[in-house]
Amino acid sequence: MDLGTFFQQYGLIILLVLLLVFMFYSSRRRMQKQKAEQESKARQTVPGAEVLMQGGLYGTIVEFDPENLDQPAIVSIAPGVEIKVHSQAILRVVTPTEGVVTEDEYLTAEESAAEYAAGVASGEISSISDDRLRAEAEAEKAVDDAEKKNKPEA
């Protein structure tokens, strides 16, 4: 069987298989891009961020729960005017908020503050400046000990 008759018999099948592989690859790649965009949008959608909604309205997010997308988001469109919108009505984040503390970061900071307060109450910690001085003294002592180990005795 020569090459001409092979492509004449199986060429259409090979072309269809190649087309299916290309379609599968491109759709999978597009889905991955969309998923990455959704994750990025979810990270940026925090209270205080300015957003553009489906209807063309601009507003600032007041309340939003990324865990429960069925719960409406509360968006302020003017001073004193807050509206409830479906969370999927937020088209994109116009100006992401920089330096906003997420709820998890806030809870972690609260826990460490509670531990610090307990340490101060028990007398283990007297103040932040005392902690800093104690840490500097320990660092100097460690350096001195390391120098003593490295020096040969005369």
JODA-V382044 format. One record per residue. N is the residue number from 1. RES is the residue in three letters. PHI is phi in degrees with one decimal (* if undefined). Layout:
<<N	RES	PHI> <N	RES	PHI>>
//
This chain:
<<1	MET	*> <2	ASP	-93.8> <3	LEU	-63.9> <4	GLY	-63.3> <5	THR	-71.2> <6	PHE	-62.4> <7	PHE	-69.5> <8	GLN	-68.9> <9	GLN	-84.8> <10	TYR	-114.1> <11	GLY	-60.4> <12	LEU	-65.1> <13	ILE	-65.2> <14	ILE	-63.0> <15	LEU	-62.5> <16	LEU	-64.9> <17	VAL	-63.8> <18	LEU	-62.3> <19	LEU	-64.3> <20	LEU	-63.9> <21	VAL	-63.4> <22	PHE	-63.0> <23	MET	-63.0> <24	PHE	-62.9> <25	TYR	-62.5> <26	SER	-68.9> <27	SER	-69.1> <28	ARG	-65.3> <29	ARG	-65.0> <30	ARG	-64.1> <31	MET	-65.2> <32	GLN	-64.6> <33	LYS	-64.3> <34	GLN	-63.4> <35	LYS	-64.3> <36	ALA	-64.1> <37	GLU	-64.9> <38	GLN	-64.7> <39	GLU	-64.9> <40	SER	-63.3> <41	LYS	-64.5> <42	ALA	-66.1> <43	ARG	-68.9> <44	GLN	-85.2> <45	THR	-83.2> <46	VAL	-130.0> <47	PRO	-55.4> <48	GLY	103.6> <49	ALA	-82.0> <50	GLU	-86.3> <51	VAL	-129.3> <52	LEU	-109.2> <53	MET	-100.9> <54	GLN	-54.5> <55	GLY	-79.6> <56	GLY	96.0> <57	LEU	-82.7> <58	TYR	-101.6> <59	GLY	-161.3> <60	THR	-116.3> <61	ILE	-70.3> <62	VAL	-100.3> <63	GLU	-143.9> <64	PHE	-155.5> <65	ASP	-116.0> <66	PRO	-69.5> <67	GLU	-77.5> <68	ASN	-117.9> <69	LEU	-75.1> <70	ASP	-79.2> <71	GLN	-75.7> <72	PRO	-69.3> <73	ALA	-91.0> <74	ILE	-103.4> <75	VAL	-123.1> <76	SER	-92.6> <77	ILE	-102.1> <78	ALA	-158.0> <79	PRO	-57.8> <80	GLY	84.8> <81	VAL	-115.1> <82	GLU	-118.3> <83	ILE	-123.7> <84	LYS	-96.9> <85	VAL	-131.3> <86	HIS	-65.7> <87	SER	-61.5> <88	GLN	-83.1> <89	ALA	-78.9> <90	ILE	-78.8> <91	LEU	-74.5> <92	ARG	-160.2> <93	VAL	-89.8> <94	VAL	-79.7> <95	THR	-125.9> <96	PRO	-65.3> <97	THR	-82.3> <98	GLU	-94.9> <99	GLY	77.3> <100	VAL	-79.1> <101	VAL	-88.4> <102	THR	-76.3> <103	GLU	-62.6> <104	ASP	-63.1> <105	GLU	-64.0> <106	TYR	-64.7> <107	LEU	-64.4> <108	THR	-63.6> <109	ALA	-65.4> <110	GLU	-63.8> <111	GLU	-63.2> <112	SER	-67.4> <113	ALA	-67.1> <114	ALA	-66.2> <115	GLU	-63.4> <116	TYR	-64.5> <117	ALA	-62.6> <118	ALA	-65.3> <119	GLY	-65.4> <120	VAL	-67.2> <121	ALA	-64.5> <122	SER	-81.9> <123	GLY	91.7> <124	GLU	-67.3> <125	ILE	-120.8> <126	SER	-98.4> <127	SER	-167.6> <128	ILE	-66.3> <129	SER	-65.4> <130	ASP	-64.6> <131	ASP	-62.3> <132	ARG	-64.4> <133	LEU	-63.0> <134	ARG	-63.1> <135	ALA	-65.1> <136	GLU	-66.2> <137	ALA	-64.5> <138	GLU	-64.9> <139	ALA	-65.4> <140	GLU	-64.2> <141	LYS	-63.8> <142	ALA	-64.6> <143	VAL	-66.0> <144	ASP	-61.7> <145	ASP	-62.9> <146	ALA	-66.8> <147	GLU	-67.3> <148	LYS	-64.9> <149	LYS	-69.8> <150	ASN	-82.3> <151	LYS	-81.5> <152	PRO	-77.3> <153	GLU	-79.7> <154	ALA	-101.1>>
//
